[in-house]
């Protein structure tokens, strides 16, 4: 039996799927542009629960926009380990562009 891999649409879900973080759990906000394969790796390796969260931003003063961000929810220590892993992967991948 093959394991289903979540796509971006699955991770973001519908607007009514947006939920507040329960007490005692923390969110790791996934930066836009992170490959879905890496997000799925974080979910499976660290047993985190994917959710979507709305965020507002602006490009220029007065130009606001809303966007959906993927967050991975879990206990503080687990989220910290996943964050370290995520940034280690980033460092490894962009290391070839060094000086």
Biopython code that builds the backbone (N, CA, C, O; Angstrom):
import numpy as np
from Bio.PDB.StructureBuilder import StructureBuilder

atoms = [
    (1, "UNK", "N", (0.841, -1.175, 0.000)),
    (1, "UNK", "CA", (0.000, 0.000, 0.000)),
    (1, "UNK", "C", (0.888, 1.240, 0.000)),
    (1, "UNK", "O", (1.778, 1.366, 0.841)),
    (2, "UNK", "N", (0.652, 2.151, -0.933)),
    (2, "UNK", "CA", (1.498, 3.329, -1.037)),
    (2, "UNK", "C", (0.985, 4.444, -0.136)),
    (2, "UNK", "O", (-0.218, 4.589, 0.077)),
    (3, "UNK", "N", (1.926, 5.230, 0.391)),
    (3, "UNK", "CA", (1.587, 6.339, 1.264)),
    (3, "UNK", "C", (1.224, 7.547, 0.414)),
    (3, "UNK", "O", (1.928, 7.870, -0.543)),
    (4, "UNK", "N", (0.136, 8.211, 0.754)),
    (4, "UNK", "CA", (-0.306, 9.377, -0.005)),
    (4, "UNK", "C", (0.588, 10.560, 0.345)),
    (4, "UNK", "O", (0.859, 10.816, 1.518)),
    (5, "UNK", "N", (1.041, 11.276, -0.672)),
    (5, "UNK", "CA", (1.874, 12.446, -0.463)),
    (5, "UNK", "C", (0.989, 13.684, -0.569)),
    (5, "UNK", "O", (0.232, 13.833, -1.527)),
    (6, "UNK", "N", (1.089, 14.564, 0.414)),
    (6, "UNK", "CA", (0.292, 15.772, 0.421)),
    (6, "UNK", "C", (0.834, 16.787, -0.568)),
    (6, "UNK", "O", (2.045, 16.989, -0.659)),
    (7, "UNK", "N", (-0.063, 17.425, -1.309)),
    (7, "UNK", "CA", (0.312, 18.502, -2.210)),
    (7, "UNK", "C", (0.031, 19.838, -1.552)),
    (7, "UNK", "O", (-0.506, 19.885, -0.445)),
    (8, "UNK", "N", (0.390, 20.932, -2.226)),
    (8, "UNK", "CA", (0.168, 22.262, -1.676)),
    (8, "UNK", "C", (-1.305, 22.488, -1.365)),
    (8, "UNK", "O", (-1.637, 23.041, -0.317)),
    (9, "UNK", "N", (-2.192, 22.067, -2.261)),
    (9, "UNK", "CA", (-3.623, 22.260, -2.045)),
    (9, "UNK", "C", (-4.085, 21.542, -0.778)),
    (9, "UNK", "O", (-4.916, 22.060, -0.032)),
    (10, "UNK", "N", (-3.541, 20.344, -0.540)),
    (10, "UNK", "CA", (-3.889, 19.591, 0.663)),
    (10, "UNK", "C", (-3.385, 20.299, 1.918)),
    (10, "UNK", "O", (-4.066, 20.327, 2.943)),
    (11, "UNK", "N", (-2.194, 20.865, 1.826)),
    (11, "UNK", "CA", (-1.599, 21.511, 2.987)),
    (11, "UNK", "C", (-2.306, 22.813, 3.336)),
    (11, "UNK", "O", (-2.463, 23.141, 4.512)),
    (12, "UNK", "N", (-2.735, 23.561, 2.313)),
    (12, "UNK", "CA", (-3.423, 24.819, 2.579)),
    (12, "UNK", "C", (-4.877, 24.601, 2.949)),
    (12, "UNK", "O", (-5.407, 25.313, 3.802)),
    (13, "UNK", "N", (-5.536, 23.626, 2.323)),
    (13, "UNK", "CA", (-6.922, 23.330, 2.641)),
    (13, "UNK", "C", (-7.853, 24.449, 2.232)),
    (13, "UNK", "O", (-7.483, 25.329, 1.455)),
    (14, "UNK", "N", (-9.065, 24.410, 2.760)),
    (14, "UNK", "CA", (-10.062, 25.433, 2.489)),
    (14, "UNK", "C", (-9.998, 26.514, 3.552)),
    (14, "UNK", "O", (-9.423, 26.318, 4.623)),
    (15, "UNK", "N", (-10.593, 27.655, 3.244)),
    (15, "UNK", "CA", (-10.546, 28.773, 4.178)),
    (15, "UNK", "C", (-11.147, 28.420, 5.529)),
    (15, "UNK", "O", (-10.675, 28.903, 6.559)),
    (16, "UNK", "N", (-12.180, 27.587, 5.544)),
    (16, "UNK", "CA", (-12.787, 27.228, 6.824)),
    (16, "UNK", "C", (-11.905, 26.283, 7.642)),
    (16, "UNK", "O", (-12.206, 26.012, 8.804)),
    (17, "UNK", "N", (-10.816, 25.778, 7.045)),
    (17, "UNK", "CA", (-9.899, 24.900, 7.753)),
    (17, "UNK", "C", (-8.906, 25.658, 8.632)),
    (17, "UNK", "O", (-8.152, 25.037, 9.381)),
    (18, "UNK", "N", (-8.893, 26.994, 8.552)),
    (18, "UNK", "CA", (-7.965, 27.762, 9.349)),
    (18, "UNK", "C", (-8.364, 27.640, 10.816)),
    (18, "UNK", "O", (-9.512, 27.889, 11.184)),
    (19, "UNK", "N", (-7.411, 27.260, 11.636)),
    (19, "UNK", "CA", (-7.707, 27.076, 13.058)),
    (19, "UNK", "C", (-6.663, 27.798, 13.891)),
    (19, "UNK", "O", (-5.526, 27.993, 13.463)),
    (20, "UNK", "N", (-7.069, 28.185, 15.075)),
    (20, "UNK", "CA", (-6.137, 28.802, 16.005)),
    (20, "UNK", "C", (-5.267, 27.714, 16.622)),
    (20, "UNK", "O", (-5.683, 26.560, 16.726)),
    (21, "UNK", "N", (-4.061, 28.086, 17.029)),
    (21, "UNK", "CA", (-3.191, 27.098, 17.640)),
    (21, "UNK", "C", (-3.648, 26.790, 19.060)),
    (21, "UNK", "O", (-3.846, 27.700, 19.865)),
    (22, "UNK", "N", (-3.812, 25.512, 19.361)),
    (22, "UNK", "CA", (-4.239, 25.140, 20.711)),
    (22, "UNK", "C", (-3.121, 25.426, 21.727)),
    (22, "UNK", "O", (-1.939, 25.469, 21.387)),
    (23, "UNK", "N", (-3.531, 25.614, 22.955)),
    (23, "UNK", "CA", (-2.560, 25.899, 23.999)),
    (23, "UNK", "C", (-1.567, 24.745, 24.145)),
    (23, "UNK", "O", (-1.949, 23.575, 24.138)),
    (24, "UNK", "N", (-0.301, 25.091, 24.277)),
    (24, "UNK", "CA", (0.731, 24.081, 24.456)),
    (24, "UNK", "C", (1.348, 23.591, 23.164)),
    (24, "UNK", "O", (2.328, 22.847, 23.196)),
    (25, "UNK", "N", (0.799, 23.990, 22.021)),
    (25, "UNK", "CA", (1.363, 23.614, 20.734)),
    (25, "UNK", "C", (1.907, 24.863, 20.043)),
    (25, "UNK", "O", (1.446, 25.978, 20.287)),
    (26, "UNK", "N", (2.890, 24.652, 19.184)),
    (26, "UNK", "CA", (3.567, 25.754, 18.511)),
    (26, "UNK", "C", (3.562, 25.518, 17.015)),
    (26, "UNK", "O", (3.494, 24.380, 16.551)),
    (27, "UNK", "N", (3.637, 26.617, 16.259)),
    (27, "UNK", "CA", (3.632, 26.542, 14.802)),
    (27, "UNK", "C", (4.995, 26.883, 14.233)),
    (27, "UNK", "O", (5.627, 27.859, 14.637)),
    (28, "UNK", "N", (5.436, 26.073, 13.295)),
    (28, "UNK", "CA", (6.614, 26.368, 12.480)),
    (28, "UNK", "C", (6.085, 26.882, 11.155)),
    (28, "UNK", "O", (5.515, 26.115, 10.379)),
    (29, "UNK", "N", (6.266, 28.178, 10.880)),
    (29, "UNK", "CA", (5.778, 28.770, 9.638)),
    (29, "UNK", "C", (6.754, 28.404, 8.529)),
    (29, "UNK", "O", (7.957, 28.646, 8.630)),
    (30, "UNK", "N", (6.210, 27.814, 7.470)),
    (30, "UNK", "CA", (7.025, 27.406, 6.331)),
    (30, "UNK", "C", (7.124, 28.583, 5.361)),
    (30, "UNK", "O", (6.098, 29.071, 4.888)),
    (31, "UNK", "N", (8.324, 29.043, 5.060)),
    (31, "UNK", "CA", (8.466, 30.169, 4.135)),
    (31, "UNK", "C", (7.927, 29.806, 2.744)),
    (31, "UNK", "O", (8.084, 28.671, 2.296)),
    (32, "UNK", "N", (7.298, 30.759, 2.071)),
    (32, "UNK", "CA", (6.839, 30.492, 0.703)),
    (32, "UNK", "C", (8.008, 30.053, -0.174)),
    (32, "UNK", "O", (9.113, 30.585, -0.064)),
    (33, "UNK", "N", (7.758, 29.091, -1.032)),
    (33, "UNK", "CA", (8.787, 28.610, -1.947)),
    (33, "UNK", "C", (9.486, 27.341, -1.503)),
    (33, "UNK", "O", (10.274, 26.780, -2.264)),
    (34, "UNK", "N", (9.220, 26.873, -0.291)),
    (34, "UNK", "CA", (9.826, 25.627, 0.183)),
    (34, "UNK", "C", (9.193, 24.474, -0.595)),
    (34, "UNK", "O", (7.968, 24.390, -0.677)),
    (35, "UNK", "N", (10.007, 23.587, -1.166)),
    (35, "UNK", "CA", (9.456, 22.468, -1.942)),
    (35, "UNK", "C", (8.527, 21.580, -1.101)),
    (35, "UNK", "O", (8.774, 21.329, 0.079)),
    (36, "UNK", "N", (7.464, 21.121, -1.741)),
    (36, "UNK", "CA", (6.493, 20.251, -1.067)),
    (36, "UNK", "C", (7.175, 18.989, -0.545)),
    (36, "UNK", "O", (6.788, 18.473, 0.503)),
    (37, "UNK", "N", (8.174, 18.489, -1.252)),
    (37, "UNK", "CA", (8.868, 17.287, -0.795)),
    (37, "UNK", "C", (9.538, 17.520, 0.554)),
    (37, "UNK", "O", (9.545, 16.630, 1.404)),
    (38, "UNK", "N", (10.100, 18.710, 0.755)),
    (38, "UNK", "CA", (10.737, 19.026, 2.034)),
    (38, "UNK", "C", (9.682, 19.193, 3.129)),
    (38, "UNK", "O", (9.900, 18.774, 4.266)),
    (39, "UNK", "N", (8.546, 19.799, 2.796)),
    (39, "UNK", "CA", (7.466, 19.943, 3.768)),
    (39, "UNK", "C", (6.963, 18.564, 4.195)),
    (39, "UNK", "O", (6.760, 18.315, 5.383)),
    (40, "UNK", "N", (6.763, 17.671, 3.226)),
    (40, "UNK", "CA", (6.322, 16.308, 3.553)),
    (40, "UNK", "C", (7.356, 15.582, 4.395)),
    (40, "UNK", "O", (7.003, 14.801, 5.279)),
    (41, "UNK", "N", (8.624, 15.834, 4.128)),
    (41, "UNK", "CA", (9.696, 15.216, 4.915)),
    (41, "UNK", "C", (9.623, 15.692, 6.365)),
    (41, "UNK", "O", (9.763, 14.892, 7.289)),
    (42, "UNK", "N", (9.406, 16.980, 6.563)),
    (42, "UNK", "CA", (9.286, 17.517, 7.924)),
    (42, "UNK", "C", (8.081, 16.921, 8.648)),
    (42, "UNK", "O", (8.162, 16.590, 9.831)),
    (43, "UNK", "N", (6.965, 16.786, 7.934)),
    (43, "UNK", "CA", (5.753, 16.223, 8.525)),
    (43, "UNK", "C", (6.000, 14.792, 8.980)),
    (43, "UNK", "O", (5.647, 14.422, 10.100)),
    (44, "UNK", "N", (6.607, 13.988, 8.111)),
    (44, "UNK", "CA", (6.790, 12.574, 8.456)),
    (44, "UNK", "C", (7.922, 12.352, 9.456)),
    (44, "UNK", "O", (7.788, 11.523, 10.357)),
    (45, "UNK", "N", (9.031, 13.075, 9.316)),
    (45, "UNK", "CA", (10.180, 12.863, 10.204)),
    (45, "UNK", "C", (9.918, 13.348, 11.628)),
    (45, "UNK", "O", (10.378, 12.736, 12.593)),
    (46, "UNK", "N", (9.181, 14.445, 11.754)),
    (46, "UNK", "CA", (8.985, 15.050, 13.074)),
    (46, "UNK", "C", (7.559, 14.897, 13.597)),
    (46, "UNK", "O", (7.226, 15.415, 14.663)),
    (47, "UNK", "N", (6.732, 14.195, 12.856)),
    (47, "UNK", "CA", (5.348, 13.930, 13.266)),
    (47, "UNK", "C", (4.608, 15.227, 13.607)),
    (47, "UNK", "O", (3.984, 15.352, 14.661)),
    (48, "UNK", "N", (4.701, 16.194, 12.671)),
    (48, "UNK", "CA", (4.028, 17.477, 12.838)),
    (48, "UNK", "C", (2.723, 17.468, 12.060)),
    (48, "UNK", "O", (2.575, 16.732, 11.084)),
    (49, "UNK", "N", (1.787, 18.284, 12.496)),
    (49, "UNK", "CA", (0.473, 18.361, 11.881)),
    (49, "UNK", "C", (0.401, 19.603, 10.997)),
    (49, "UNK", "O", (0.579, 20.716, 11.490)),
    (50, "UNK", "N", (0.141, 19.432, 9.685)),
    (50, "UNK", "CA", (0.069, 20.606, 8.798)),
    (50, "UNK", "C", (-1.248, 21.363, 8.958)),
    (50, "UNK", "O", (-2.316, 20.767, 9.102)),
    (51, "UNK", "N", (-1.146, 22.674, 8.930)),
    (51, "UNK", "CA", (-2.309, 23.559, 8.991)),
    (51, "UNK", "C", (-2.017, 24.759, 8.104)),
    (51, "UNK", "O", (-0.896, 24.939, 7.628)),
    (52, "UNK", "N", (-3.028, 25.568, 7.892)),
    (52, "UNK", "CA", (-2.860, 26.810, 7.154)),
    (52, "UNK", "C", (-3.136, 27.972, 8.094)),
    (52, "UNK", "O", (-3.938, 27.864, 9.021)),
    (53, "UNK", "N", (-2.463, 29.078, 7.842)),
    (53, "UNK", "CA", (-2.645, 30.267, 8.675)),
    (53, "UNK", "C", (-2.653, 31.477, 7.752)),
    (53, "UNK", "O", (-1.829, 31.579, 6.843)),
    (54, "UNK", "N", (-3.580, 32.386, 7.987)),
    (54, "UNK", "CA", (-3.635, 33.621, 7.197)),
    (54, "UNK", "C", (-2.614, 34.615, 7.714)),
    (54, "UNK", "O", (-2.385, 34.735, 8.917)),
    (55, "UNK", "N", (-2.007, 35.322, 6.776)),
    (55, "UNK", "CA", (-1.069, 36.364, 7.132)),
    (55, "UNK", "C", (-1.328, 37.555, 6.229)),
    (55, "UNK", "O", (-1.660, 37.393, 5.055)),
    (56, "UNK", "N", (-1.177, 38.733, 6.770)),
    (56, "UNK", "CA", (-1.331, 39.948, 5.981)),
    (56, "UNK", "C", (0.034, 40.586, 5.794)),
    (56, "UNK", "O", (0.915, 40.471, 6.645)),
    (57, "UNK", "N", (0.188, 41.250, 4.681)),
    (57, "UNK", "CA", (1.440, 41.924, 4.407)),
    (57, "UNK", "C", (1.199, 43.107, 3.510)),
    (57, "UNK", "O", (0.068, 43.375, 3.105)),
    (58, "UNK", "N", (2.265, 43.818, 3.199)),
    (58, "UNK", "CA", (2.146, 44.936, 2.275)),
    (58, "UNK", "C", (3.404, 45.018, 1.433)),
    (58, "UNK", "O", (4.506, 44.719, 1.895)),
    (59, "UNK", "N", (3.217, 45.427, 0.195)),
    (59, "UNK", "CA", (4.338, 45.618, -0.719)),
    (59, "UNK", "C", (4.831, 47.051, -0.586)),
    (59, "UNK", "O", (6.029, 47.300, -0.455)),
    (60, "UNK", "N", (3.915, 47.961, -0.622)),
    (60, "UNK", "CA", (4.202, 49.373, -0.419)),
    (60, "UNK", "C", (3.228, 49.898, 0.615)),
    (60, "UNK", "O", (2.245, 49.238, 0.953)),
    (61, "UNK", "N", (3.502, 51.063, 1.103)),
    (61, "UNK", "CA", (2.600, 51.655, 2.072)),
    (61, "UNK", "C", (1.207, 51.785, 1.472)),
    (61, "UNK", "O", (1.034, 52.413, 0.428)),
    (62, "UNK", "N", (0.227, 51.201, 2.121)),
    (62, "UNK", "CA", (-1.141, 51.282, 1.648)),
    (62, "UNK", "C", (-1.575, 50.139, 0.752)),
    (62, "UNK", "O", (-2.767, 50.006, 0.474)),
    (63, "UNK", "N", (-0.649, 49.306, 0.290)),
    (63, "UNK", "CA", (-0.989, 48.151, -0.550)),
    (63, "UNK", "C", (-0.893, 46.887, 0.289)),
    (63, "UNK", "O", (0.192, 46.338, 0.483)),
    (64, "UNK", "N", (-2.029, 46.435, 0.780)),
    (64, "UNK", "CA", (-2.065, 45.259, 1.648)),
    (64, "UNK", "C", (-2.574, 44.043, 0.889)),
    (64, "UNK", "O", (-3.345, 44.168, -0.063)),
    (65, "UNK", "N", (-2.135, 42.871, 1.319)),
    (65, "UNK", "CA", (-2.610, 41.623, 0.730)),
    (65, "UNK", "C", (-2.646, 40.554, 1.812)),
    (65, "UNK", "O", (-1.910, 40.620, 2.796)),
    (66, "UNK", "N", (-3.507, 39.577, 1.616)),
    (66, "UNK", "CA", (-3.585, 38.418, 2.498)),
    (66, "UNK", "C", (-3.010, 37.220, 1.769)),
    (66, "UNK", "O", (-3.147, 37.095, 0.552)),
    (67, "UNK", "N", (-2.377, 36.352, 2.509)),
    (67, "UNK", "CA", (-1.873, 35.121, 1.916)),
    (67, "UNK", "C", (-2.011, 33.982, 2.912)),
    (67, "UNK", "O", (-2.024, 34.191, 4.125)),
    (68, "UNK", "N", (-2.112, 32.784, 2.381)),
    (68, "UNK", "CA", (-2.186, 31.594, 3.229)),
    (68, "UNK", "C", (-0.783, 31.014, 3.360)),
    (68, "UNK", "O", (-0.087, 30.805, 2.366)),
    (69, "UNK", "N", (-0.390, 30.762, 4.578)),
    (69, "UNK", "CA", (0.904, 30.157, 4.847)),
    (69, "UNK", "C", (0.693, 28.755, 5.406)),
    (69, "UNK", "O", (-0.286, 28.490, 6.103)),
    (70, "UNK", "N", (1.608, 27.883, 5.095)),
    (70, "UNK", "CA", (1.588, 26.541, 5.671)),
    (70, "UNK", "C", (2.340, 26.602, 6.993)),
    (70, "UNK", "O", (3.440, 27.148, 7.072)),
    (71, "UNK", "N", (1.735, 26.038, 8.023)),
    (71, "UNK", "CA", (2.406, 25.918, 9.311)),
    (71, "UNK", "C", (2.375, 24.454, 9.723)),
    (71, "UNK", "O", (1.425, 23.729, 9.426)),
    (72, "UNK", "N", (3.416, 24.040, 10.402)),
    (72, "UNK", "CA", (3.492, 22.680, 10.930)),
    (72, "UNK", "C", (3.429, 22.797, 12.444)),
    (72, "UNK", "O", (4.262, 23.466, 13.054)),
    (73, "UNK", "N", (2.448, 22.152, 13.045)),
    (73, "UNK", "CA", (2.148, 22.321, 14.456)),
    (73, "UNK", "C", (2.622, 21.125, 15.262)),
    (73, "UNK", "O", (2.480, 19.975, 14.844)),
    (74, "UNK", "N", (3.195, 21.422, 16.437)),
    (74, "UNK", "CA", (3.640, 20.366, 17.337)),
    (74, "UNK", "C", (4.122, 20.944, 18.652)),
    (74, "UNK", "O", (3.974, 22.137, 18.914)),
    (75, "UNK", "N", (4.695, 20.094, 19.467)),
    (75, "UNK", "CA", (5.239, 20.529, 20.751)),
    (75, "UNK", "C", (6.502, 21.351, 20.508)),
    (75, "UNK", "O", (7.161, 21.201, 19.479)),
    (76, "UNK", "N", (6.833, 22.217, 21.459)),
    (76, "UNK", "CA", (7.909, 23.186, 21.300)),
    (76, "UNK", "C", (9.235, 22.543, 20.898)),
    (76, "UNK", "O", (9.860, 22.982, 19.933)),
    (77, "UNK", "N", (9.669, 21.522, 21.610)),
    (77, "UNK", "CA", (10.967, 20.892, 21.302)),
    (77, "UNK", "C", (10.975, 20.287, 19.894)),
    (77, "UNK", "O", (11.969, 20.384, 19.174)),
    (78, "UNK", "N", (9.867, 19.669, 19.515)),
    (78, "UNK", "CA", (9.767, 19.060, 18.184)),
    (78, "UNK", "C", (9.816, 20.131, 17.111)),
    (78, "UNK", "O", (10.495, 19.965, 16.097)),
    (79, "UNK", "N", (9.106, 21.226, 17.322)),
    (79, "UNK", "CA", (9.105, 22.322, 16.351)),
    (79, "UNK", "C", (10.501, 22.933, 16.243)),
    (79, "UNK", "O", (10.938, 23.276, 15.144)),
    (80, "UNK", "N", (11.191, 23.072, 17.347)),
    (80, "UNK", "CA", (12.567, 23.610, 17.320)),
    (80, "UNK", "C", (13.508, 22.695, 16.532)),
    (80, "UNK", "O", (14.328, 23.169, 15.745)),
    (81, "UNK", "N", (13.384, 21.387, 16.748)),
    (81, "UNK", "CA", (14.230, 20.434, 16.006)),
    (81, "UNK", "C", (13.918, 20.490, 14.511)),
    (81, "UNK", "O", (14.826, 20.455, 13.681)),
    (82, "UNK", "N", (12.629, 20.577, 14.173)),
    (82, "UNK", "CA", (12.231, 20.654, 12.764)),
    (82, "UNK", "C", (12.736, 21.949, 12.135)),
    (82, "UNK", "O", (13.181, 21.944, 10.987)),
    (83, "UNK", "N", (12.673, 23.050, 12.869)),
    (83, "UNK", "CA", (13.172, 24.335, 12.361)),
    (83, "UNK", "C", (14.674, 24.265, 12.097)),
    (83, "UNK", "O", (15.150, 24.741, 11.067)),
    (84, "UNK", "N", (15.417, 23.669, 13.030)),
    (84, "UNK", "CA", (16.861, 23.515, 12.837)),
    (84, "UNK", "C", (17.143, 22.674, 11.598)),
    (84, "UNK", "O", (18.012, 23.014, 10.795)),
    (85, "UNK", "N", (16.410, 21.582, 11.444)),
    (85, "UNK", "CA", (16.580, 20.716, 10.279)),
    (85, "UNK", "C", (16.284, 21.493, 8.994)),
    (85, "UNK", "O", (17.032, 21.393, 8.021)),
    (86, "UNK", "N", (15.198, 22.264, 8.987)),
    (86, "UNK", "CA", (14.821, 23.041, 7.812)),
    (86, "UNK", "C", (15.939, 23.998, 7.417)),
    (86, "UNK", "O", (16.297, 24.076, 6.241)),
    (87, "UNK", "N", (16.493, 24.724, 8.377)),
    (87, "UNK", "CA", (17.552, 25.674, 8.068)),
    (87, "UNK", "C", (18.863, 24.981, 7.719)),
    (87, "UNK", "O", (19.647, 25.515, 6.934)),
    (88, "UNK", "N", (19.117, 23.815, 8.280)),
    (88, "UNK", "CA", (20.297, 23.040, 7.878)),
    (88, "UNK", "C", (20.188, 22.630, 6.413)),
    (88, "UNK", "O", (21.172, 22.690, 5.675)),
    (89, "UNK", "N", (18.996, 22.214, 5.990)),
    (89, "UNK", "CA", (18.774, 21.851, 4.587)),
    (89, "UNK", "C", (18.971, 23.073, 3.702)),
    (89, "UNK", "O", (19.609, 22.975, 2.653)),
    (90, "UNK", "N", (18.432, 24.233, 4.109)),
    (90, "UNK", "CA", (18.627, 25.470, 3.342)),
    (90, "UNK", "C", (20.112, 25.778, 3.196)),
    (90, "UNK", "O", (20.585, 26.066, 2.096)),
    (91, "UNK", "N", (20.853, 25.718, 4.316)),
    (91, "UNK", "CA", (22.291, 26.008, 4.285)),
    (91, "UNK", "C", (23.026, 25.069, 3.341)),
    (91, "UNK", "O", (23.899, 25.494, 2.584)),
    (92, "UNK", "N", (22.670, 23.793, 3.389)),
    (92, "UNK", "CA", (23.308, 22.795, 2.538)),
    (92, "UNK", "C", (23.030, 23.072, 1.059)),
    (92, "UNK", "O", (23.926, 22.962, 0.222)),
    (93, "UNK", "N", (21.799, 23.429, 0.749)),
    (93, "UNK", "CA", (21.409, 23.643, -0.642)),
    (93, "UNK", "C", (21.974, 24.921, -1.235)),
    (93, "UNK", "O", (22.252, 24.975, -2.433)),
    (94, "UNK", "N", (22.150, 25.954, -0.412)),
    (94, "UNK", "CA", (22.682, 27.192, -0.976)),
    (94, "UNK", "C", (24.177, 27.325, -0.741)),
    (94, "UNK", "O", (24.791, 28.299, -1.176)),
    (95, "UNK", "N", (24.775, 26.340, -0.049)),
    (95, "UNK", "CA", (26.205, 26.363, 0.227)),
    (95, "UNK", "C", (27.064, 26.415, -1.018)),
    (95, "UNK", "O", (28.170, 26.955, -1.001)),
    (96, "UNK", "N", (26.546, 25.849, -2.103)),
    (96, "UNK", "CA", (27.322, 25.839, -3.347)),
    (96, "UNK", "C", (27.409, 27.222, -3.992)),
    (96, "UNK", "O", (28.185, 27.422, -4.927)),
    (97, "UNK", "N", (26.616, 28.180, -3.497)),
    (97, "UNK", "CA", (26.640, 29.544, -4.054)),
    (97, "UNK", "C", (27.532, 30.463, -3.234)),
    (97, "UNK", "O", (27.535, 31.678, -3.437)),
    (98, "UNK", "N", (28.286, 29.886, -2.311)),
    (98, "UNK", "CA", (29.151, 30.680, -1.421)),
    (98, "UNK", "C", (30.217, 31.444, -2.180)),
    (98, "UNK", "O", (30.290, 31.407, -3.409)),
    (99, "UNK", "N", (31.020, 32.120, -1.428)),
    (99, "UNK", "CA", (32.068, 32.985, -1.994)),
    (99, "UNK", "C", (32.728, 32.297, -3.099)),
    (99, "UNK", "O", (33.640, 32.850, -3.714)),
]
sb = StructureBuilder()
sb.init_structure("model")
sb.init_model(0)
sb.init_chain("A")
sb.init_seg("    ")
for serial, (resi, resn, name, xyz) in enumerate(atoms, 1):
    if name == "N":
        sb.init_residue(resn, " ", resi, " ")
    sb.init_atom(name, np.array(xyz, "f"), 0.0, 1.0, " ", f" {name:<3s}", serial, name[0])
structure = sb.get_structure()
